[in-house]
Amino acid sequence: MPSSASSDPDPRPLARRISGALLRLRRGSPFFAALSLFARFVSTDDVPTACTDGRDVFYNPAFLVALSPAELTAVLLHEVLHAALLHPSRVGARERHRWNWAADIVVNGIVAAQPGMTLPASAVRDPKVEHLSVEEIYTLLPALSEDLCPHCLRPVPGGDGKRDLAAVEGYWRQALRSAEAVARASDAGDLPAGFERLLREVVEPQIDWRTALWRFLVRTPTDFGDFDRRFIHQRLYLEALSGESLRVFVAVDTSGSITGELLQSFAAEVTGVLRAYPHLRAEIYYADAELYGPYPLEADRALPPPKGGGGTRFEPFFERVAEEGDAEALCLYLTDGFGSFPASVPSCPVLWVVPPGGAADEAFPFGTVVRLVEDGRE
């Protein structure tokens, strides 16, 4: 947000202008209007423009006075979104200025898409990446000096460390659920365009491998559309698989874009799934432009050393899976998504696991995309 000279305007007309901006939000978006009700707006001369600490929105009155009505609405929504999307607490151990810049790209992309709002001229925009998560954008940005960065985000204040962070995050997760309920019940009936994924990032875990894989791995060969719900009330999830063995083909992109740390994390979680579901039959391949394997994938056996380092082609893996002729198996592919895809859609379900900075969801012509997001916390 741009800076402004300090002054001491009459707070009463400014309060009316803020109320008017919130009313404009109500007319334009029930979701954003409901979300803004959870924010507390605090006037202060301690900030040059506006910012949030994750709890409250602080604004310099002289700055707000200089804004047009459309800019005022945009600025207030900008700060509310920073708080609601947990940007001050999600920064973790990352470089704060670069994180701030990435977070601004995300929220300004959302605000710019809303009718009747105008971002200030100096607002940070990057339409090429603003559909990504803050974590993904952060990995794409260079290190930034403090004087080049916006100052919208403050550390979450005081309190009792992690418990204080948890309270703030819980507050905004509940706010997002409430705003979603309001939006769904309104005449509009939907969330703002592009907000579904952002909502999942905050309300649900960013990546919980067991949860992400559960709906694939617990499916039975006769009920691959969902769980066999006849037995859920009896907690008989695995009994329905008696005598059956679900097969899983795992491919790991070794073209140089997947780090050793990411591979280790992925392997540990897949091993945990195997231990939880002993009925699985799994094998792993390494893949760049060629295919290496298969190697047996067992809970108590270490993964073989990875092979590869060349370009990325997805065709060899899916050609090999097609040769196996098991249409009820699951394909699990860890990749950044930058490569050539097969022309035909595989007959078995595919789960793509994409690290930060990977290709956009729409770049994958088939399958389901889940994203591994580093939260930066210790």
Buried (B, 14 or more C-beta within 10 A) or exposed (E): BBEBEEEEEEEEEBEEBBEEBBEBBEEBBBBBBBBBBBBEBBBEEEBBBBBBBBBBBBBBBBBBBBBEBBBBBBBBBBBBBBBBBBBBBBBEEBBBBBBBBBBBBBBBBBBBEBEEBBBBEEBBEBEEBBBBBBBBBBBBBEEBEEEEBBBBBBEBEEEEEEEBBEEBBEBBBEBBEBBBEBBEEBEBEEBBEEBEEBBEBBEEBBBEBEEBBBEBBBBBBEEBEEBBEEEEEEEEBBEBBEEEEBBBBBBBBBBEBBEEEBBEBBBEBBBBBBEBBEBBBBBBBBBBBEBBBBBEBBBEEEBEEBBBEEEBBBBBBBEBBBEEEBEBBBBBBBBBBBBEBBEEEBEBBBBBBBBBBBBBBEBBEEBBBBBBBBBBEE
